Amino acid sequence: MTTFDTDLVGRWFDLLLDLDSPADSTWGVHLHAAELEAVRTGGRAISAAVGWSELPSQLPTPADHAAAVLQVYLAGMATGIAGARETMAQNGDLDEVDVADRLCLAAGLIAGGAAVQVAPDDLPAGGTSGAGAADLARAAGTAAAELVVDGADLHSITSAAAAAAMAAGPPDAANRDPRYRARAVVALVLVALQRSTAPAGAPVQPPSCGAVPGGNNGVALLAEVTFTTFLPPEECGRLQATLTGLAEEVVMWSEGDKRYFHVHTEVAGEVIAEAFAVGAVFSLVVGRLD
């Protein structure tokens, strides 16, 4: 059974620090320099908490709001883990209770949510993102704690935490509105935790073309993508601007509350993903242009 130990913490933070990770694994949200530094220091603090029950040291607050929220969240998580481990060690429970590692993780998730909840007033200005991140982090901690009590395995617990974080939808809104950035980076942390605990699946034979998971060995083609949506004009305008960066040609017609999109692109998948990220899409058709 997978255990919440320093090896797992290493896998967890390796996922977050992988600069070559595909965009679809992070909804196109990649951590920038200040956020990556917060992840590095947070990873070291959590590893120390798991290994030696050591509390994290006080660090200067990053000037970037999302990075500051991330630093507070990870430091709070490390503090909760270290405190829980120390208490259980003093009571002689650390090596005797079967779910000790999971109890410590749940304590860390709860403490991380609480830390973000009380911290926004002291953080750099960043709109409403601090409050949104706090709600998300608190829900993740509650979901984890409920399953620990039931004796669930680690992957079930981390999956519940990640699901709570994703309840409002993927954090790709950060690509369109900076106010969602803090919520997005906290969601990335929790989804990476869930992925790091996933059991290895049964080996699968590759397709006849030899592509690896997520790979596509085919030749790029010029596609014609058409769809209809009922989004407000301002949202359609933003979508049109986004698609223009992915396409050779974008045309939008308006008819009452209906918007018709016609796109020529070599990255049809990205165009479709952007369209669905904004709202409901109807009459979607993808064709090949010679």
C-alpha positions as CSV (number, residue, x, y, z in Angstrom):
1,M,0.0,0.0,0.0
2,T,1.3,3.5,-0.9
3,T,2.5,5.5,2.2
4,F,2.7,9.2,2.7
5,D,6.5,9.4,3.2
6,T,9.5,11.4,2.0
7,D,9.7,9.3,-1.2
8,L,6.1,10.2,-2.1
9,V,6.7,13.8,-1.3
10,G,9.6,13.8,-3.7
11,R,7.4,12.3,-6.5
12,W,4.7,14.8,-5.7
13,F,6.9,17.9,-6.0
14,D,8.8,16.5,-9.0
15,L,5.5,16.6,-10.8
16,L,5.0,20.2,-9.9
17,L,8.5,21.2,-10.9
18,D,8.5,19.4,-14.2
19,L,8.9,22.2,-16.7
20,D,8.4,19.8,-19.6
21,S,5.0,18.6,-18.4
22,P,2.4,18.7,-21.2
23,A,0.0,21.6,-21.2
24,D,-3.0,19.3,-20.9
25,S,-1.8,18.0,-17.6
26,T,-2.0,21.5,-16.1
27,W,-4.8,22.9,-18.2
28,G,-2.3,25.2,-19.8
29,V,-1.4,26.8,-16.4
30,H,2.3,26.7,-15.9
31,L,4.0,27.9,-12.8
32,H,6.2,31.0,-13.2
33,A,9.5,31.7,-11.4
34,A,8.1,33.1,-8.1
35,E,5.5,30.2,-7.9
36,L,8.2,27.6,-8.7
37,E,10.4,29.0,-5.9
38,A,7.4,28.7,-3.5
39,V,6.9,25.1,-4.6
40,R,10.6,24.3,-4.0
41,T,10.7,25.8,-0.5
42,G,7.3,24.2,0.3
43,G,8.4,20.8,-0.9
44,R,11.5,21.0,1.3
45,A,9.4,22.0,4.3
46,I,6.9,19.2,3.8
47,S,9.7,16.7,3.3
48,A,11.3,17.8,6.5
49,A,8.0,17.7,8.3
50,V,7.4,14.1,7.2
51,G,10.9,13.0,7.9
52,W,11.8,14.8,11.1
53,S,8.7,16.6,12.4
54,E,10.6,19.9,11.7
55,L,8.5,23.0,11.5
56,P,9.0,25.3,8.5
57,S,11.1,28.4,8.9
58,Q,9.6,31.9,8.3
59,L,10.3,33.2,4.8
60,P,9.9,36.6,3.2
61,T,6.5,37.1,1.5
62,P,6.8,37.0,-2.3
63,A,5.7,40.2,-4.1
64,D,3.5,38.1,-6.4
65,H,0.0,37.4,-4.9
66,A,-0.5,33.8,-6.2
67,A,3.1,32.9,-5.2
68,A,2.5,34.3,-1.7
69,V,-0.8,32.3,-1.4
70,L,1.1,29.2,-2.5
71,Q,3.9,29.7,0.0
72,V,1.4,30.2,2.8
73,Y,-0.5,27.1,1.8
74,L,2.5,24.8,1.7
75,A,4.0,26.2,4.9
76,G,0.7,25.7,6.6
77,M,0.5,22.2,5.3
78,A,4.1,21.4,6.5
79,T,3.2,22.9,10.0
80,G,0.1,20.7,10.2
81,I,2.0,17.6,9.2
82,A,4.9,18.2,11.6
83,G,2.6,19.0,14.5
84,A,0.5,15.9,13.9
85,R,3.6,13.7,13.7
86,E,5.1,15.2,16.8
87,T,1.9,14.6,18.8
88,M,1.5,11.1,17.6
89,A,5.2,10.3,18.3
90,Q,4.8,11.6,21.9
91,N,1.8,9.4,22.4
92,G,3.5,6.4,20.9
93,D,0.9,6.2,18.0
94,L,3.2,7.0,15.1
95,D,4.3,3.4,14.6
96,E,1.3,1.8,16.1
97,V,-1.7,3.3,14.3
98,D,-2.2,1.9,10.8
99,V,-3.5,5.2,9.3
100,A,-0.9,7.4,11.0
101,D,0.6,8.7,7.8
102,R,-2.8,9.5,6.4
103,L,-3.8,11.3,9.6
104,C,-0.8,13.4,9.3
105,L,-1.5,14.3,5.7
106,A,-5.1,15.2,6.5
107,A,-3.9,17.4,9.4
108,G,-1.6,19.1,6.9
109,L,-4.3,19.7,4.4
110,I,-6.6,21.1,7.0
111,A,-3.8,23.4,8.4
112,G,-2.9,24.6,4.9
113,G,-6.5,25.6,4.2
114,A,-6.7,27.4,7.6
115,A,-3.4,29.2,6.9
116,V,-4.7,30.6,3.6
117,Q,-8.0,31.5,5.2
118,V,-6.4,33.8,7.8
119,A,-3.5,35.1,5.6
120,P,-5.1,37.2,2.7
121,D,-5.0,40.5,4.5
122,D,-1.2,40.2,4.8
123,L,-0.6,39.2,1.2
124,P,0.1,41.3,-1.8
125,A,-3.0,42.6,-3.6
126,G,-4.6,40.1,-5.8
127,G,-8.4,40.6,-6.2
128,T,-10.6,37.8,-4.9
129,S,-8.2,34.9,-5.6
130,G,-7.1,34.5,-2.0
131,A,-10.6,33.9,-0.8
132,G,-11.3,31.5,-3.6
133,A,-8.1,29.6,-2.9
134,A,-9.0,29.4,0.8
135,D,-12.4,27.9,0.1
136,L,-10.9,25.4,-2.2
137,A,-8.1,24.4,0.2
138,R,-10.5,24.1,3.1
139,A,-12.9,21.8,1.1
140,A,-9.9,19.6,0.2
141,G,-8.9,19.2,3.8
142,T,-12.4,18.4,4.9
143,A,-12.8,15.8,2.2
144,A,-9.5,14.1,3.2
145,A,-10.3,14.1,6.9
146,E,-13.7,12.4,6.3
147,L,-12.1,9.5,4.4
148,V,-9.2,9.1,6.9
149,V,-11.8,8.4,9.6
150,D,-13.2,5.7,7.4
151,G,-9.8,4.1,7.0
152,A,-9.5,4.8,3.2
153,D,-6.2,4.2,1.4
154,L,-4.0,7.1,0.5
155,H,-5.0,7.3,-3.2
156,S,-8.7,7.5,-2.3
157,I,-7.9,10.3,0.2
158,T,-5.9,12.4,-2.2
159,S,-8.4,11.8,-5.0
160,A,-11.1,13.2,-2.7
161,A,-9.0,16.2,-1.9
162,A,-8.3,16.8,-5.6
163,A,-12.0,16.4,-6.5
164,A,-12.9,19.0,-3.9
165,A,-10.4,21.3,-5.4
166,M,-11.8,20.8,-8.9
167,A,-15.5,21.0,-7.9
168,A,-15.7,24.5,-9.5
169,G,-14.1,23.2,-12.7
170,P,-10.5,23.1,-14.0
171,P,-8.5,26.1,-13.0
172,D,-7.9,27.2,-16.6
173,A,-9.8,30.4,-15.9
174,A,-6.4,31.7,-14.7
175,N,-5.4,31.9,-18.4
176,R,-8.2,34.4,-18.9
177,D,-8.4,36.3,-15.6
178,P,-5.5,36.8,-13.2
179,R,-7.9,36.9,-10.2
180,Y,-8.2,33.1,-10.5
181,R,-4.4,32.5,-10.4
182,A,-4.1,31.7,-6.7
183,R,-7.0,29.2,-6.8
184,A,-5.4,27.6,-9.9
185,V,-2.0,27.0,-8.3
186,V,-3.5,25.5,-5.2
187,A,-5.6,23.2,-7.4
188,L,-2.4,22.2,-9.3
189,V,-0.8,21.2,-5.9
190,L,-3.7,19.0,-4.9
191,V,-4.0,17.3,-8.3
192,A,-0.2,16.6,-8.4
193,L,-0.6,15.1,-4.9
194,Q,-3.4,12.8,-6.2
195,R,-1.3,11.8,-9.3
196,S,1.7,11.0,-7.2
197,T,-0.3,8.4,-5.2
198,A,-1.9,6.7,-8.2
199,P,-1.1,3.0,-8.4
200,A,0.8,1.8,-11.5
201,G,-1.7,0.5,-14.1
202,A,-1.4,-2.7,-16.0
203,P,1.0,-2.5,-19.0
204,V,-0.8,-1.6,-22.2
205,Q,0.5,-2.4,-25.7
206,P,1.1,0.8,-27.7
207,P,-1.0,1.5,-30.8
208,S,0.3,0.4,-34.2
209,C,1.9,3.8,-34.8
210,G,4.0,3.4,-31.7
211,A,2.8,6.6,-30.0
212,V,3.3,7.0,-26.2
213,P,0.5,8.2,-23.9
214,G,-0.4,11.7,-24.9
215,G,1.6,11.4,-28.1
216,N,0.4,11.9,-31.6
217,N,2.6,10.7,-34.4
218,G,0.5,12.0,-37.3
219,V,1.2,14.9,-39.6
220,A,-0.4,18.2,-38.8
221,L,-3.4,19.0,-40.9
222,L,-5.3,22.2,-41.6
223,A,-8.8,21.7,-40.1
224,E,-12.0,23.5,-40.4
225,V,-13.8,23.8,-37.0
226,T,-17.3,25.2,-36.8
227,F,-19.5,25.5,-33.7
228,T,-22.3,27.6,-32.2
229,T,-22.6,29.1,-28.8
230,F,-24.9,31.3,-26.8
231,L,-22.3,33.2,-24.8
232,P,-22.6,37.0,-24.1
233,P,-20.9,39.2,-26.7
234,E,-18.1,40.2,-24.5
235,E,-17.2,36.6,-23.7
236,C,-17.4,35.7,-27.4
237,G,-15.1,38.6,-28.1
238,R,-12.5,37.2,-25.7
239,L,-12.9,33.7,-27.1
240,Q,-12.4,35.1,-30.7
241,A,-9.2,36.9,-29.6
242,T,-7.9,33.7,-28.0
243,L,-8.7,31.6,-31.0
244,T,-7.0,34.1,-33.3
245,G,-3.7,33.1,-31.7
246,L,-4.4,29.5,-32.5
247,A,-5.7,29.8,-36.1
248,E,-5.0,31.0,-39.6
249,E,-8.5,32.4,-39.8
250,V,-11.4,33.1,-37.4
251,V,-14.8,34.4,-38.4
252,M,-17.7,34.9,-36.0
253,W,-21.3,35.8,-36.9
254,S,-23.9,37.0,-34.5
255,E,-27.6,36.3,-34.9
256,G,-29.7,37.4,-31.9
257,D,-28.2,35.5,-28.9
258,K,-26.5,33.0,-31.1
259,R,-22.8,33.1,-32.2
260,Y,-21.5,31.1,-35.1
261,F,-17.7,30.4,-35.1
262,H,-15.8,29.3,-38.2
263,V,-12.1,28.5,-37.6
264,H,-9.2,27.3,-39.8
265,T,-6.4,25.9,-37.7
266,E,-3.7,23.2,-37.5
267,V,-4.4,22.7,-33.7
268,A,-8.1,21.8,-33.8
269,G,-7.8,20.1,-30.3
270,E,-6.6,23.3,-28.7
271,V,-9.3,25.4,-30.4
272,I,-12.1,23.0,-29.2
273,A,-10.6,22.9,-25.7
274,E,-10.6,26.8,-25.5
275,A,-14.2,26.9,-26.8
276,F,-15.5,24.4,-24.2
277,A,-13.5,26.1,-21.4
278,V,-15.6,29.3,-22.0
279,G,-19.0,27.6,-22.0
280,A,-21.4,25.2,-23.7
281,V,-20.7,24.5,-27.4
282,F,-23.3,23.2,-29.9
283,S,-23.2,21.8,-33.5
284,L,-19.4,21.2,-33.3
285,V,-18.0,19.9,-36.6
286,V,-14.4,19.3,-37.5
287,G,-13.4,18.8,-41.1
288,R,-10.2,18.6,-43.1
289,L,-9.2,21.4,-45.4
290,D,-7.0,20.5,-48.4
